[in-house]
């Protein structure tokens, strides 16, 4: 990729990702409502929510929370920018891990029991996610010979052909990353979870709005990772990637609405088992063949 | 001026209610009545709530709790008393431990009477509350603008 193309991609990501993320979240809520035979909120509801949150009075238990949550947002955006600039996938996953530490700090700094417990569960979620993400990066290297996004999507065949096991493991942890129902231990969108609001218990007004906006950036980044599994040098593969992204998103909504929450231990054991078996076997096959 | 009334998030607190009104409040969120189509979300967290739905009368033990929940909610905020007990104390009015309706400890804006209040009237109460929430939000914005201007001049 030339420098100009990289800059255009990064600018498009910074400007459009929150809009696409909000739209996806709105569609999520609408489809969830229809699955429960409800009418559901308007598709733009997440945007309305954030606009309202930005206008409310800020009550913060600890002043540093605002700084920490903004750091979380900026680091996540930077991660996305690096990804869309076509830098190393491995580095992207590492920085993504760093950004979630800031979310943890923003929650524990308040000292609230609910939010601290949510924060600890967030760390457990990160532990469950990380192996599959790192395996994915290694898989990309073995399958395409490069960690760089530009080379991964520039090959004659899609990466998924050589690494279906890595893709399955990635889809599994995507449910955790997107805070969907069997694994929404840290923070849940469904009414009346036992942890009040988990990690966001002590976040109100502006801080919660930044949290939501970061979620949108993160969703778009995760969907882009799904896309690089599919895209190859053929232009038609971009359409295939969009179809796969929509299917994956629908699958997540379906799982969200049909599964009851698991305990954090089950989540950790299950995600590591799936990662080890499906990505591990794929890894051995790639190394041997 | 942003339209904040499209996103009224509620905090539901059960005072010394018999649970009749609480079940009706939850019923208004279920598929039949689906208050979420108005953007309503049951937050369960005072820091994120805009509308305080309170059911049941106030007794000497929960008075301080209700007050604290109200104080924890960021401005602008609206209080809705659901059911006759939250409005006046209802049949428990003369009981030794009951202080009266929710308005004995916090300012109540909307009264939704009934025993138990029906989901239709609760949703009607929420719609009135969100209109008031919009009005308060505009007042809040004007106040903040004025404050910022004064700060800049000083």
HADDOCK unambig.tbl for C-alpha pairs under 7 A between the chains (distance, minus, plus):
assign (segid A and resid 36 and name CA) (segid B and resid 31 and name CA) 6.75 0.50 0.50
assign (segid A and resid 37 and name CA) (segid B and resid 31 and name CA) 6.05 0.50 0.50
assign (segid A and resid 38 and name CA) (segid B and resid 31 and name CA) 4.74 0.50 0.50
assign (segid A and resid 38 and name CA) (segid B and resid 34 and name CA) 6.20 0.50 0.50
assign (segid A and resid 39 and name CA) (segid B and resid 37 and name CA) 6.16 0.50 0.50
assign (segid A and resid 40 and name CA) (segid B and resid 36 and name CA) 5.87 0.50 0.50
assign (segid A and resid 40 and name CA) (segid B and resid 37 and name CA) 4.59 0.50 0.50
assign (segid A and resid 41 and name CA) (segid B and resid 36 and name CA) 5.61 0.50 0.50
assign (segid A and resid 41 and name CA) (segid B and resid 37 and name CA) 3.97 0.50 0.50
assign (segid A and resid 41 and name CA) (segid B and resid 38 and name CA) 6.23 0.50 0.50
assign (segid A and resid 41 and name CA) (segid B and resid 39 and name CA) 5.49 0.50 0.50
assign (segid A and resid 42 and name CA) (segid B and resid 37 and name CA) 6.85 0.50 0.50
assign (segid A and resid 45 and name CA) (segid B and resid 39 and name CA) 6.59 0.50 0.50
assign (segid A and resid 48 and name CA) (segid B and resid 6 and name CA) 6.45 0.50 0.50
assign (segid A and resid 48 and name CA) (segid B and resid 7 and name CA) 6.11 0.50 0.50
assign (segid A and resid 49 and name CA) (segid B and resid 7 and name CA) 5.38 0.50 0.50
assign (segid A and resid 52 and name CA) (segid B and resid 4 and name CA) 5.08 0.50 0.50
assign (segid A and resid 52 and name CA) (segid B and resid 7 and name CA) 6.87 0.50 0.50
assign (segid A and resid 56 and name CA) (segid B and resid 74 and name CA) 6.60 0.50 0.50
assign (segid A and resid 56 and name CA) (segid B and resid 75 and name CA) 6.25 0.50 0.50
assign (segid A and resid 56 and name CA) (segid B and resid 76 and name CA) 6.72 0.50 0.50
assign (segid A and resid 57 and name CA) (segid B and resid 74 and name CA) 5.21 0.50 0.50
assign (segid A and resid 57 and name CA) (segid B and resid 75 and name CA) 5.29 0.50 0.50
assign (segid A and resid 58 and name CA) (segid B and resid 74 and name CA) 6.73 0.50 0.50
assign (segid A and resid 59 and name CA) (segid B and resid 74 and name CA) 6.41 0.50 0.50
assign (segid A and resid 191 and name CA) (segid B and resid 42 and name CA) 5.93 0.50 0.50
assign (segid A and resid 191 and name CA) (segid B and resid 43 and name CA) 6.71 0.50 0.50
assign (segid A and resid 192 and name CA) (segid B and resid 44 and name CA) 6.72 0.50 0.50
assign (segid A and resid 196 and name CA) (segid B and resid 44 and name CA) 5.96 0.50 0.50
assign (segid A and resid 196 and name CA) (segid B and resid 45 and name CA) 6.40 0.50 0.50
assign (segid A and resid 197 and name CA) (segid B and resid 45 and name CA) 6.78 0.50 0.50
assign (segid A and resid 201 and name CA) (segid B and resid 45 and name CA) 6.55 0.50 0.50
assign (segid A and resid 202 and name CA) (segid B and resid 47 and name CA) 6.68 0.50 0.50
assign (segid A and resid 203 and name CA) (segid B and resid 47 and name CA) 6.86 0.50 0.50
assign (segid A and resid 204 and name CA) (segid B and resid 47 and name CA) 5.11 0.50 0.50
assign (segid A and resid 204 and name CA) (segid B and resid 48 and name CA) 5.02 0.50 0.50
assign (segid A and resid 205 and name CA) (segid B and resid 48 and name CA) 6.75 0.50 0.50
